Structures are given as structure tokens and as C-alpha cells.
């Protein structure tokens, strides 16, 4: 990976962190730096795939920025634990 790719890679995950945690909106990022993101820019947190959250968490683990990892993990867990609980209840009702 060359320096330019490294900078873009850094921007992708930092932008994702800012948007997911509500520090900045997509519109704010568009005005600032063009808004490179690892997901569709106007997606809701619930529409983002679990592996995208994992990629963002892994990026910040590599940088040892554990507070950011925790912030993203809380968002991911809230969404995906809720989805798993809904599926569990639905499957339990179907089994009856």
C-alpha cells in the first residue's frame, strides 16, 4: 500500500467513525473532504452490514484506539443484538 492509499484508508475509517457516532453528518464531511466511507453515505446505522462494523473496529484496534473501538462496538451490538432477539422470538413463534 502506497502513502496515498494509506491516507485514503485512514480517511475512510475516520469518516465512518465520525458519521456513526454522530460527531459529523455526511453533509458536513462532503463540505470538508469529499466523504469517503466504507458504506453508502446516507445509510442508517441499521442498514450497515455487520462486517463493515467489524472492519472499522479492526482498523482502530490496529491503531490501539480502543475508545473508538468501544464506541463502534456499542453501536454494532445495539443493532445486531436487537436483530438477533427479533429473529429468535420469530423463530420461537414459528416452532410452536
C-alpha positions in Angstrom: 0.0 0.0 0.0 1.5 3.3 -1.0 1.2 6.6 1.0 -1.8 7.9 -0.9 -3.7 4.6 -0.4 -2.8 4.7 3.3 -4.2 8.3 3.6 -7.4 7.3 1.8 -7.7 4.2 4.0 -7.3 6.3 7.1 -9.9 8.8 5.9 -12.4 6.1 5.2 -12.4 4.7 8.7 -12.1 8.0 10.5 -15.0 9.4 8.5 -17.0 6.2 9.3 -16.3 6.8 13.0 -17.4 10.4 12.9 -20.7 9.6 11.0 -21.6 6.5 13.0 -21.1 8.3 16.4 -22.9 11.4 15.2 -19.8 13.7 15.6 -20.3 14.8 12.0 -23.0 14.3 9.4 -22.4 13.1 5.9 -23.2 16.6 4.6 -20.5 18.0 7.0 -18.0 15.6 5.6 -18.9 16.4 2.0 -18.2 20.0 2.6 -14.9 19.1 4.4 -13.2 16.3 2.5 -15.4 14.6 0.0 -16.8 12.0 2.4 -15.1 8.6 1.6 -17.0 6.0 3.6 -17.0 2.1 3.7 -20.8 2.2 3.4 -23.5 4.0 1.5 -23.3 7.7 2.7 -26.9 8.1 3.7 -27.4 4.7 5.2 -28.9 4.4 8.7 -26.8 2.6 11.2 -29.2 -0.3 11.0 -28.6 -0.7 7.2 -24.9 -1.1 7.5 -23.7 -4.7 7.4 -22.1 -6.2 10.5 -18.8 -6.9 8.7 -18.4 -3.2 8.0 -18.6 -2.5 11.7 -16.1 -5.3 12.3 -13.7 -3.7 9.7 -14.0 -0.3 11.4 -13.3 -1.9 14.8 -10.3 -3.8 13.5 -8.9 -0.7 11.9 -8.9 1.1 15.3 -7.6 -1.9 17.1 -4.5 -1.8 14.8 -4.0 1.8 15.9 -4.7 0.9 19.5 -7.5 3.5 19.7 -9.6 1.3 21.9 -12.1 4.0 22.9 -13.2 4.3 19.3 -13.4 0.5 19.1 -15.7 0.5 22.1 -17.9 3.3 20.6 -18.4 1.4 17.4 -18.9 -1.9 19.2 -21.7 -0.4 21.3 -23.5 0.8 18.2 -23.0 -2.6 16.4 -24.1 -4.6 19.4 -27.2 -2.5 20.0 -28.3 -3.1 16.4 -27.3 -6.7 15.9 -28.3 -7.9 19.4 -31.8 -6.4 18.7 -31.9 -8.1 15.3 -30.9 -11.5 16.8 -33.5 -11.2 19.5 -36.2 -10.4 17.0 -35.2 -13.4 14.9 -35.1 -15.6 18.0 -38.6 -14.6 19.0 -39.9 -15.0 15.4 -38.3 -18.5 15.1 -39.7 -19.5 18.5 -43.2 -18.5 17.5 -42.8 -20.4 14.2 -41.7 -23.5 16.0 -45.0 -23.7 18.0 
